[in-house]
Amino acid sequence: MATRTTRRPERREEPLSRERVVEAAIELLDTAGENGLTFRALAARLATGPGAIYWHVTGKDELLSAATDAVVSRTMASGTADPTPQEAIRALALGVFDAIEAHPWVGTQLASALPQSPMLRVFEHIGRQVQTLGVPHTAQFTAASALLSYILGVAGQNAANARSCPPNTNRTEFLATVSAAWADLDPDEYAFTRNVADHLRVHDDRAEFLAGIDLILTGIADSRPPTADGLGGVVADLS
């Protein structure tokens, strides 16, 4: 008589953890967006039940915040050693720009004003560099806020523009079409727009973004009180 063996359930190759839940959420957000992030879809991706996920996160809001924080944390950690304040701000700005381009949902989440939101990590980092630049205390909030608003606004708009285009859109052809449309606008009502239509066709989004950061940094430098030698303290650093 054959001996009956009891088949044991297969063990999970890797135990479920908060980190695995968050990484799976990031993957789901990248493919399906915020509306596609449900605990049922996440449970299917992780081959587990929704109850196991609730052990690590209390709900969708916490999961979105944790996913955004994970992306932002990687951006904050990818800087060069001992950078100047200007280099640190540029690196952070470009890191956020690239992160939002790769994960468009991050832009919406960073715009959240919830207490201790991931946005505060970015604001804190910018603020510390602004302090290091020697900006007067009364102007530090304005300077840091201007940089943050520009970074989130331009990066978010760039991501939104990309999402609004049909899949597999050829960027060169798309910009050429828009540029031609600008060039055909009424010359009296849209004189400036017509004048820069050719630049639109050949512009680089990242280069234009960094050029805007440098304009703000130059403004911050120029707003500083003169030093003993008559020069703004950070003007030389920006050249």
N, C-alpha and C positions, 0 to 999 in steps of 0.2 A: 504494500500500500504506500502510495507516494506521500511524502511528508508535505503538509500544507504550510507554505511560508506566508507570513504577513508582510505585505509591501508597505514600507514606511514612506511617508510623504517626503518628496525631495526637499532638501534643505536649500534655503536661499543662499546663493553664492556669496553675497555680501549683505550683512545685516542692514536693515533700514535705519537710516539716520537722518537728522535734520539736514545735513549737507547734501545727501542724496536726494531728498525731497526737493530742496531748493534748486539743485542742478537740473532735475527733471522738469521743474516748473519753468526754468529759463528756456529749456529746449522747447517746451510746449508753447510758451509765450512767443518764441521766435517763429514758430510755424503756424500757430493758430490765433495769435493776438490775445488781448485781455479777455475778450468774450469767450475764447476757446479754453481758457484756463478754468476748468471745473474739477472738483475733487474726484468725480467719476472718471474723467479723462486722465487725470493724474494717477489715479489708482490703477487704471489699465496699463499705463506706461510703466509703472513700477511693479506690476504683477502682484498687487496686494489689495487689501480692502480699504475703503475710505476711513474706517475707524483707526487703522494703523497710522494714517497720515495725520489725523487729528491729535494723535499722541505727541506730534512734533510741532504742529502749528494749529492755532485756534480757529483760523478762518482764512478766507481769501485775501482780506486786507493785509493781514500779517504776512501771508505768503508773498504777496506782491512787494511789500516793503522789504522782505528778506531777500527776494530775488534781485531787486534793484540795488540793495546794499551790497550784495555779492559782486555785482558788476562794477559798482563804484569803487569798492575796495581794491579790486584788481587794477583799476585805473590809477588810484592813489599810490599804489605800490610800484608803478612802472616809471619811476623817475630816475634821473641820473644822480650820481653822488655829489653832494655839496653844490647844488646849482645856485646861481644868483636868483634873487627874487623874481626877476623878469623871466629867466629861463624856467623857473618852477611854475609860474603862472601860465606861460605858453605851453609847457608840457601838459599841465593839468587840463587846460582848455582844449588842446588837441586830443587828449585822451578821452575827454567827455564827448567831443565831437565824433570821434571814431566809434565810441561805445554806443551812442545814440543811433549812428548810422547802421551799426551791426544789429542793434536791438532797439528798434524804433519805439517800443512801448516804454523804454526807460525815460524818454523825454517827458511823457505824461506823468510818470510817477515822480520824477525829480521836481516837477512843478508843484507838487503837493506841499501844502504849508502845514502839514501835521507836525506836532512836536516830535523832535528827535527823528525827523524824516531823513532819508539818505542825502537830501539836498543840503542839510546842515553840515555834513562832512565836507562837501565842496566849498560851502560858504566859509567854514572855519579855515580851511587850507588857504583860500584866497585871502582871507582877512589877515592871517599871520604874515603872508608875504607883503601885504599892503603896510602892515606895521613895520616890517623890516625895511621897507623903502623910506621910512621916515615921514610918512604922511601924518599931518597933525590929527590929533584924536578927534576933533570935531568933523573932520572930513573922511575919516576911515570908513564909516558905515556907507557913505555915499559912493566912495571909490570901489569898495568891495561889492556893493549892490549893483553898480553899473557893470562891472565885469561879469558878475553872475547872471544878470539879466541878458547881457549880450550873448554869453556862452549858451545858455539854455534856449534863448530865443532863436538864434541863428542855427544852432545844431538841431533843434526841434523842427524848425521850418524846413531845413534841408531834408530831414528824414520824412517829413510829411509830403514834400514834393516828390520824393522817390516812391513813396507808397501810392501816390495818386496816379502815377504813370502805369500804363498797361504793362504786364510782364514782358520781359525781353525787349524793352524799349531801348533803342540805340540812342545814347546820350548825344552824340555828335549830330545826328540827324534831327533829334528833338530840339536842340538848342538852335540849330540852323533855321528850323521852321519858326520858332518863336522870335528869333532875331529878325527874320524877314517880315514877320507880322509887325514888330516894333517899327521897323524902317518904313512901313506903309501907313503909320499913324498920321493923324492930322499934324502938320508942321507947326501950327500956331499953338495948339492945345498941348502937344507933347514934344516940344522942342528938345528938351533934355533927353528924354527916353529915346527919341530917334537918334540923337547924337552918340549914345553909348550902345546902340544896337549891335554894332560889330564886336564890341568888347564882350557882350553877353555870349556870343557864339563861341569864343575861344577861352573864356575864363575858367579857372580851376577853383572849385568850391573850397578846398582846404587852404589854398594859398590866399584867397580872398578873406577867409575866416581869420587866418593868422594876421593878415594885414589890418583887419579891424581891431584885433587885440592890441597890436602895436600902436594904433591910433589912440586907443584908450590909455595905454601905458604912457604914451607921450604926453597926453593931457594931464595925467596924474603927476608926472614929473614937472610939468610946467606950472602946476598949481602949488607946488611946494614953496615955502618962503625962501628967499635967497640965503645962501650961506655966506661965510665971511669973505670968500673969494668972489662973491657976486654971482655965482652960478647955482642953479638948482642942483640939489644933492644927487639926483639920479640921472640927470640929462646925459652925462658922459657914458653911463652904463647902457643907455638906449641906442647909442650911435653904433 
